[in-house]
Amino acid sequence: MLEFFKNLLDTDFMPHGHCYYWRSEIVGLHVISDGLTALAYFLIPFALVHLARKRKDLSFNWIFWLFGAFILACGTTHLMAIWTLWHPVYRLEGLIKAITALASIPTAVMLLRLVPQAVALPSQAQLREANQALELEVTERRAAEESLARLNSDLETRITESKADLERSNQDLQRRTNEVEALLTHAPIGFAFFDRDHRYTRINHVLCEINGLPESAHLGRVMSEVLPVNRSTDPILAEVFQTGRAVEREVAGETPKAPGVTRYWWAGFFPIQERDQPVSGAGVFVLEITDRKRTEHSMALLSAIVSSSEDAILSKDLGGVITSWNRGAESLFGYSAAEAIGRNVTMLIPEERLGEETDFLERLNQGQHVNHFETVRKRKDGTVLHISLTLSPLVDTNGKIMGGSKIARDISNRVKNREALKAVNRDLRIANEDLSQFAFAAAHDLREPLRNVRAYTEFLTELYPEDPDQKIQWAKTVIAEGVQRMDDLLSGLLDYTRLGGSEQEIFVGVDVSLAVQGALRNLEQMIETSSAQIAFGALPVVPGNEHNYVQLFQNLIGNAIKYRGTETPRITICAEAKGRDWLFSVRDNGIGIAQEYHGRIFGVFKRLHGKEIPGTGIGLAICQKIVERYRGRIWVESELGKGAKFLFTIPALASEVADRNERK
């Protein structure tokens, strides 16, 4: 069999044309006959396949596919008959015929089985009668369907309308549910609901916050279990269930959120029930009014304070018309409340001061305050009194300015005392100027006798050149030291009396680092002799006069060197910001100062060490006067044998104070 298929296409036989002796009429006849037959066989399967595809409703359309395959195989055998006339591939031709036989046998068998079904097919007349009956049935069914369609249409219309009504009802219900949910969630009001056993069934977050407990601590419990210290609402809830009527009232009590603190609420209890049915549950809304109650209390207290205040307190609208008038105003201006309210505030203002009220009203409209404005006003009897006036805008709950409040205080005595104080200060300034001139003149005049004493001492030396006992030399030394000490005292006194200067100098900026350097230059010889070590870092700029600060640091550094101990003098100068001031310190490692002398050393001519350490006793007095001149304070921190630390404050420049406040 394998050999057969290997030689399937071999041409080892004689072509079929030899059987016809290659006679053209015989060969042509066979070619044309077999060709036309093959063409017909090939066209028939296409028609059968087309019919089978178009009539899928036929229960036996598969037979057309079998016939198509069989006829297609038959057509192929005719083509092979033409081909073998010239090409003797008889094995292939036999194989195709075998395939044709295999296709024809099942086709014939299936066709035989199909014949009874074909015989059972109705005739044309039978089909016509069946069609007429079917048409009648279709007509009746169509009429029934049309009637049913109308009924369906009516039913669908009703269903659509019912669905629309139901949808609208659902939407309305959903909208109301959403509104209720939004109210429970977002309204700043506490809500809770209870069943017939007075147990919580729902509570919103606001009421949870009011009570200071989570939702889980409420649900399923009665109110007395949740709020054991607040039983004031239990009877109200019982009343709602009993009467079926809503109840609103103010309640007070404590909650776990703030134990021991009484709080206030406006509570409304309402029944939940269907029509003509008993109460099935209850709800409550709670609005905390603790702040309002406290505000009412504060307002009542404030009203009592205003009413009883000795200061005149009144209010006016933006036109200047008086709207309130306390007893202090009655006492101060002489008008009763009935006489003042409704009249313009200009009735209290002297004619030459009416411009002040115009300015006040403009400032009120801009929301500005007026603090402690000193002016004059007139009483009902026409007398004029000095007052201090404070004006504040009054705004409504929307922040709109609706008027102003005035507080007027009688300062007539203060003005009188201030004028008297000015006169005293004027007299004191004149006396101080006279005293300074006297001190200057006295110091200058006293120097002339000192020069004479010094000159006659020299003359005494020349008069007695020989001094075997050195008594004259000793007397000369004593006199010279006394004269020098007197001269130093007079110099110090002059420096002390010269401390003054104009007030404008206080606001001139002085670099303290430069002042310290100037003091060190003046003390250069003393520093070199004592090998003193002076350290200072960056120092600020302060208001004042540079010469004063040079004097200040020269005296403090000079004292630190003079009152040194056995060690090399070490002096440190620092400054740090303290509130609105600069705090300076000058620290040394000298002999120190006993606690009991800390206040005494700043007095004029006050010295602790006698003649063993030179000095006039004026240096620290000058320091104190310089510091106090700039509204500062000076003091010392020291213990005997442990050095001294002199501290003093100087106000900072106004611009620097503003910067500090801005940084804060």
DRENZAZA-815161 format. One record per residue (C-alpha): residue in one letter; y, z, x. Coordinates in steps of 0.05 Angstrom, whole numbers, padded with zeros to 5 digits, always signed. Layout:
<atoms>
aYZX
...
</atoms>
This chain:
<atoms>
m+00000+00000+00000
l+00047+00016+00058
e+00031-00052+00088
f+00051-00083+00020
f+00120-00053+00021
k+00131-00070+00094
n+00118-00144+00077
l+00155-00140+00011
l+00207-00192+00031
d+00161-00235+00075
t+00157-00310+00058
d+00086-00322+00085
f+00067-00362+00022
m+00083-00432+00000
p+00147-00438-00042
h+00135-00450-00116
g+00172-00516-00112
h+00112-00546-00077
c+00073-00537-00143
y+00123-00585-00174
y+00119-00632-00114
w+00193-00619-00109
r+00205-00667-00164
s+00277-00659-00183
e+00269-00665-00258
i+00215-00612-00259
v+00252-00565-00211
g+00318-00575-00248
l+00286-00562-00315
h+00256-00495-00291
v+00321-00474-00257
i+00364-00489-00318
s+00315-00457-00367
d+00304-00394-00326
g+00379-00389-00311
l+00400-00393-00384
t+00345-00345-00404
a+00367-00296-00350
l+00440-00302-00372
a+00420-00287-00444
y+00377-00228-00422
f+00436-00200-00382
l+00486-00207-00440
i+00441-00174-00492
p+00438-00105-00455
f+00515-00103-00454
a+00517-00113-00529
l+00464-00060-00541
v+00499-00010-00495
h+00566-00024-00529
l+00533-00012-00597
a+00500+00052-00573
r+00566+00080-00546
k+00605+00061-00609
r+00552+00087-00658
k+00538+00155-00630
d+00526+00177-00702
l+00459+00138-00704
s+00402+00186-00695
f+00361+00134-00657
n+00414+00101-00612
w+00371+00118-00552
i+00326+00058-00571
f+00383+00012-00553
w+00386+00041-00483
l+00310+00028-00476
f+00316-00043-00503
g+00375-00055-00456
a+00334-00033-00395
f+00273-00074-00416
i+00314-00138-00429
l+00353-00129-00364
a+00286-00125-00327
c+00262-00188-00363
g+00325-00225-00343
t+00313-00205-00271
t+00242-00236-00272
h+00272-00303-00293
l+00321-00300-00236
m+00263-00286-00188
a+00228-00348-00216
i+00287-00391-00194
w+00290-00355-00126
t+00215-00366-00110
l+00222-00441-00120
w+00251-00441-00049
h+00236-00371-00023
p+00164-00348-00033
v+00176-00272-00038
y+00121-00265-00088
r+00108-00191-00071
l+00181-00174-00094
e+00173-00218-00155
g+00109-00182-00173
l+00141-00114-00163
i+00199-00133-00210
k+00148-00157-00262
a+00112-00091-00255
i+00177-00054-00268
t+00189-00098-00329
a+00120-00080-00354
l+00133-00006-00344
a+00199-00013-00383
s+00166-00054-00439
i+00109-00006-00453
p+00151+00057-00472
t+00199+00011-00509
a+00142-00017-00551
v+00113+00052-00563
m+00180+00082-00584
l+00194+00021-00628
l+00128+00031-00664
r+00146+00103-00677
l+00215+00082-00701
v+00189+00030-00751
p+00175+00082-00807
q+00246+00108-00801
a+00274+00037-00803
v+00232+00022-00864
a+00261+00085-00897
l+00331+00060-00889
p+00363+00046-00958
s+00378-00024-00981
q+00447-00052-00990
a+00446-00041-01065
q+00422+00030-01056
l+00478+00041-01006
r+00528+00011-01055
e+00506+00058-01110
a+00506+00117-01062
n+00576+00098-01039
q+00602+00094-01111
a+00573+00163-01126
l+00601+00189-01061
e+00670+00159-01077
l+00668+00194-01145
e+00648+00259-01112
v+00702+00250-01059
t+00754+00238-01114
e+00733+00301-01150
r+00730+00339-01086
r+00798+00312-01066
a+00827+00336-01132
a+00794+00404-01121
e+00820+00405-01050
e+00891+00388-01074
s+00887+00444-01125
l+00859+00490-01072
a+00914+00466-01023
r+00966+00484-01075
l+00934+00551-01085
n+00930+00560-01010
s+01002+00539-01002
d+01024+00589-01054
l+00980+00642-01022
e+01007+00625-00953
t+01078+00628-00980
r+01064+00696-01009
i+01028+00718-00946
t+01086+00692-00904
e+01136+00728-00947
s+01093+00791-00944
k+01087+00783-00869
a+01162+00774-00864
d+01174+00835-00907
l+01122+00874-00866
e+01153+00848-00801
r+01222+00868-00824
s+01195+00936-00845
n+01160+00943-00778
q+01222+00921-00740
d+01264+00969-00781
l+01214+01024-00768
q+01211+01006-00694
r+01286+01004-00690
r+01291+01072-00723
t+01236+01098-00678
n+01272+01071-00617
e+01337+01102-00641
v+01303+01169-00651
e+01269+01163-00583
a+01335+01144-00550
l+01368+01203-00585
l+01314+01251-00562
t+01315+01223-00491
h+01389+01211-00476
a+01430+01254-00523
p+01458+01317-00489
i+01427+01357-00546
g+01362+01396-00545
f+01310+01377-00597
a+01243+01409-00616
f+01193+01402-00673
f+01145+01454-00702
d+01082+01452-00745
r+01068+01497-00805
d+01045+01552-00757
h+01113+01550-00723
r+01082+01521-00659
y+01118+01471-00616
t+01092+01400-00626
r+01146+01364-00587
i+01207+01382-00545
n+01256+01339-00506
h+01278+01348-00434
v+01347+01376-00452
l+01318+01436-00490
c+01268+01445-00433
e+01327+01450-00385
i+01363+01498-00431
n+01303+01544-00434
g+01287+01534-00360
l+01213+01518-00375
p+01172+01453-00371
e+01146+01417-00433
s+01075+01443-00421
a+01100+01515-00427
h+01123+01501-00499
l+01072+01456-00533
g+01022+01493-00576
r+01059+01559-00572
v+01104+01595-00621
m+01176+01609-00604
s+01165+01684-00592
e+01113+01668-00538
v+01160+01620-00502
l+01224+01661-00510
p+01201+01734-00515
v+01272+01760-00501
n+01305+01716-00553
r+01279+01730-00623
s+01342+01713-00661
t+01316+01645-00684
d+01249+01667-00713
p+01277+01688-00781
i+01317+01623-00787
l+01255+01581-00776
a+01217+01623-00828
e+01275+01612-00877
v+01271+01536-00869
f+01196+01535-00883
q+01205+01582-00943
t+01265+01548-00976
g+01258+01476-00951
r+01333+01475-00937
a+01368+01460-00871
v+01404+01517-00837
e+01459+01513-00783
r+01489+01572-00747
e+01512+01599-00680
v+01458+01638-00642
a+01461+01678-00578
g+01408+01705-00532
e+01374+01700-00464
t+01327+01648-00435
p+01280+01647-00375
k+01330+01601-00341
a+01382+01656-00336
p+01350+01724-00351
g+01399+01778-00366
v+01454+01728-00382
t+01476+01720-00455
r+01484+01647-00474
y+01509+01615-00538
w+01484+01555-00578
w+01499+01518-00642
a+01430+01508-00674
g+01410+01468-00735
f+01341+01478-00766
f+01316+01425-00816
p+01252+01416-00857
i+01203+01358-00849
q+01169+01338-00914
e+01149+01279-00957
r+01178+01271-01026
d+01153+01324-01075
q+01109+01353-01021
p+01112+01421-00988
v+01145+01429-00920
s+01096+01404-00867
g+01138+01419-00806
a+01208+01434-00781
g+01256+01410-00728
v+01314+01440-00691
f+01373+01412-00653
v+01407+01457-00602
l+01476+01446-00571
e+01497+01495-00517
i+01567+01523-00529
t+01567+01577-00475
d+01623+01543-00437
r+01662+01533-00501
k+01654+01607-00519
r+01675+01627-00449
t+01734+01578-00453
e+01754+01608-00521
h+01750+01677-00490
s+01790+01654-00430
m+01841+01621-00476
a+01847+01684-00517
l+01854+01724-00453
l+01905+01674-00426
s+01942+01676-00492
a+01945+01752-00487
i+01969+01748-00415
v+02022+01696-00432
s+02043+01736-00493
s+02050+01801-00453
s+02078+01770-00389
e+02147+01793-00368
d+02160+01723-00342
a+02188+01672-00391
i+02132+01623-00407
l+02147+01564-00452
s+02123+01493-00464
k+02159+01430-00484
d+02143+01358-00502
l+02165+01297-00462
g+02231+01297-00499
g+02248+01367-00477
v+02236+01399-00545
i+02208+01470-00540
t+02138+01477-00571
s+02119+01549-00551
w+02158+01612-00531
n+02129+01678-00507
r+02158+01749-00511
g+02180+01744-00438
a+02223+01685-00457
e+02252+01724-00515
s+02269+01781-00469
l+02297+01737-00413
f+02339+01688-00453
g+02353+01728-00516
y+02326+01677-00566
s+02269+01694-00613
a+02210+01646-00618
a+02233+01623-00687
e+02302+01608-00658
a+02276+01571-00596
i+02216+01530-00620
g+02238+01461-00644
r+02303+01461-00605
n+02316+01424-00540
v+02310+01463-00475
t+02379+01440-00456
m+02406+01498-00497
l+02388+01542-00437
i+02419+01497-00384
p+02492+01502-00362
e+02529+01436-00370
e+02536+01425-00295
r+02459+01431-00287
l+02438+01382-00342
g+02418+01331-00290
e+02362+01377-00268
e+02327+01369-00336
t+02330+01293-00331
d+02297+01297-00263
f+02245+01346-00289
l+02226+01300-00347
e+02218+01241-00300
r+02173+01281-00254
l+02133+01306-00314
n+02120+01234-00336
q+02094+01220-00266
g+02047+01280-00269
q+02085+01318-00214
h+02093+01393-00208
v+02156+01432-00192
n+02143+01498-00155
h+02191+01557-00149
f+02254+01516-00161
e+02313+01564-00157
t+02369+01549-00206
v+02413+01583-00259
r+02405+01585-00335
k+02446+01616-00390
r+02425+01668-00441
k+02440+01668-00515
d+02500+01712-00503
g+02527+01662-00452
t+02514+01702-00390
v+02485+01664-00330
l+02424+01688-00292
h+02387+01663-00230
i+02315+01642-00242
s+02256+01615-00203
l+02227+01557-00243
t+02156+01529-00240
l+02140+01467-00281
s+02070+01437-00292
p+02049+01377-00334
l+02005+01389-00395
v+01951+01337-00408
d+01904+01326-00467
t+01829+01316-00463
n+01839+01243-00445
g+01883+01260-00387
k+01947+01235-00422
i+02009+01275-00406
m+02035+01307-00470
g+02089+01354-00443
g+02100+01409-00393
s+02096+01484-00385
k+02151+01525-00353
i+02149+01594-00321
a+02217+01624-00309
r+02226+01689-00270
d+02291+01727-00265
i+02310+01729-00191
s+02381+01753-00200
n+02367+01817-00160
r+02331+01776-00106
v+02390+01728-00100
k+02438+01787-00096
n+02394+01820-00043
r+02387+01755-00005
e+02462+01746-00003
a+02470+01817+00021
l+02416+01804+00074
k+02452+01742+00096
a+02515+01782+00105
v+02477+01835+00145
n+02444+01781+00188
r+02511+01749+00199
d+02540+01816+00221
l+02478+01829+00264
r+02484+01761+00297
i+02556+01775+00314
a+02537+01843+00341
n+02481+01813+00382
e+02528+01760+00410
d+02578+01815+00427
l+02522+01856+00459
s+02498+01797+00499
q+02568+01783+00523
f+02577+01856+00539
a+02511+01859+00577
f+02529+01796+00615
a+02598+01822+00632
a+02570+01891+00650
a+02517+01861+00695
h+02568+01816+00727
d+02619+01873+00736
l+02566+01921+00763
r+02547+01871+00817
e+02617+01878+00848
p+02608+01953+00865
l+02538+01938+00892
r+02567+01886+00939
n+02617+01939+00963
v+02561+01990+00974
r+02522+01938+01014
a+02585+01921+01054
y+02602+01994+01070
t+02530+02006+01092
e+02538+01951+01143
f+02606+01981+01162
l+02573+02049+01172
t+02524+02018+01220
e+02580+01987+01260
l+02620+02052+01259
y+02562+02092+01289
p+02524+02044+01333
e+02489+02101+01367
d+02440+02136+01321
p+02394+02179+01364
d+02363+02213+01303
q+02356+02148+01262
k+02388+02185+01204
i+02439+02131+01192
q+02385+02077+01195
w+02344+02117+01145
a+02404+02126+01099
k+02420+02052+01105
t+02348+02033+01086
v+02349+02079+01025
i+02417+02052+01003
a+02395+01979+01013
e+02331+01989+00973
g+02370+02023+00917
v+02422+01966+00917
q+02366+01913+00916
r+02330+01949+00859
m+02395+01954+00820
d+02408+01880+00833
d+02338+01862+00808
l+02348+01905+00746
l+02414+01870+00732
s+02381+01801+00742
g+02325+01820+00695
l+02374+01847+00644
l+02413+01781+00647
d+02349+01741+00637
y+02331+01785+00578
t+02399+01778+00544
r+02401+01703+00556
l+02338+01692+00515
g+02363+01659+00452
g+02379+01586+00445
s+02386+01542+00384
e+02334+01538+00329
q+02328+01463+00341
e+02297+01476+00410
i+02236+01507+00376
f+02214+01438+00352
v+02218+01404+00419
g+02149+01390+00448
v+02134+01424+00514
d+02074+01407+00558
v+02048+01476+00578
s+02012+01447+00638
l+02079+01426+00668
a+02108+01495+00652
v+02050+01529+00689
q+02060+01483+00749
g+02134+01501+00750
a+02116+01576+00749
l+02067+01565+00807
r+02121+01530+00848
n+02168+01590+00838
l+02111+01637+00859
e+02088+01594+00918
q+02104+01647+00972
m+02071+01704+00933
i+02010+01661+00920
e+02004+01641+00993
t+02013+01712+01018
s+01960+01740+00971
s+01913+01679+00976
a+01910+01681+00899
q+01866+01631+00864
i+01895+01604+00799
a+01853+01559+00753
f+01874+01524+00690
g+01850+01463+00652
a+01883+01418+00601
l+01936+01456+00563
p+01969+01434+00498
v+02039+01411+00479
v+02075+01465+00439
p+02144+01473+00408
g+02197+01508+00449
n+02239+01506+00513
e+02204+01490+00579
h+02247+01541+00618
n+02222+01597+00571
y+02149+01579+00583
v+02161+01576+00659
q+02190+01647+00654
l+02131+01669+00610
f+02076+01645+00657
q+02115+01664+00720
n+02118+01737+00696
l+02045+01739+00674
i+02018+01706+00737
g+02066+01747+00782
n+02041+01812+00749
a+01969+01791+00759
i+01982+01781+00833
k+02024+01845+00841
y+01973+01889+00807
r+01913+01861+00844
g+01855+01902+00870
t+01818+01898+00935
e+01788+01830+00919
t+01824+01764+00926
p+01864+01753+00862
r+01830+01704+00814
i+01872+01683+00753
t+01847+01638+00697
i+01893+01607+00644
c+01861+01579+00580
a+01882+01555+00510
e+01843+01543+00446
a+01861+01522+00375
k+01861+01579+00325
g+01880+01558+00254
r+01953+01536+00255
d+01965+01566+00325
w+01945+01559+00398
l+01915+01621+00429
f+01932+01627+00504
s+01899+01675+00553
v+01916+01695+00624
r+01857+01733+00655
d+01857+01768+00723
n+01810+01812+00764
g+01863+01864+00782
i+01866+01939+00774
g+01869+01937+00698
i+01908+01978+00648
a+01884+02041+00612
q+01877+02035+00536
e+01932+02085+00521
y+01985+02042+00556
h+01970+01976+00522
g+02028+01982+00474
r+02077+02015+00521
i+02078+01962+00576
f+02119+01913+00534
g+02179+01959+00530
v+02243+01947+00571
f+02242+01985+00638
k+02171+02011+00622
r+02130+02016+00687
l+02064+02051+00702
h+02061+02053+00778
g+02129+02079+00802
k+02156+02054+00868
e+02088+02040+00902
i+02087+01971+00868
p+02155+01936+00865
g+02182+01914+00797
t+02237+01923+00746
g+02198+01938+00683
i+02230+01879+00646
g+02180+01823+00659
l+02132+01838+00601
a+02191+01853+00555
i+02216+01783+00571
c+02146+01754+00557
q+02144+01789+00489
k+02214+01765+00470
i+02197+01693+00489
v+02132+01694+00448
e+02164+01727+00388
r+02221+01678+00391
y+02170+01623+00376
r+02139+01666+00320
g+02079+01685+00361
r+02046+01750+00382
i+02027+01778+00450
w+01977+01833+00468
v+01932+01856+00524
e+01857+01870+00529
s+01839+01912+00590
e+01803+01972+00618
l+01823+02010+00680
g+01790+01980+00741
k+01763+01919+00703
g+01821+01870+00705
a+01867+01850+00649
k+01870+01794+00598
f+01938+01778+00567
l+01934+01738+00502
f+01989+01707+00461
t+01995+01657+00404
i+02044+01600+00396
p+02047+01558+00331
a+02021+01487+00339
l+02065+01427+00327
a+02069+01407+00253
s+02038+01339+00268
e+01979+01373+00302
v+01968+01421+00244
a+01967+01361+00197
d+01914+01327+00241
r+01871+01390+00241
n+01874+01395+00166
e+01856+01321+00159
r+01796+01331+00206
k+01772+01389+00163
</atoms>
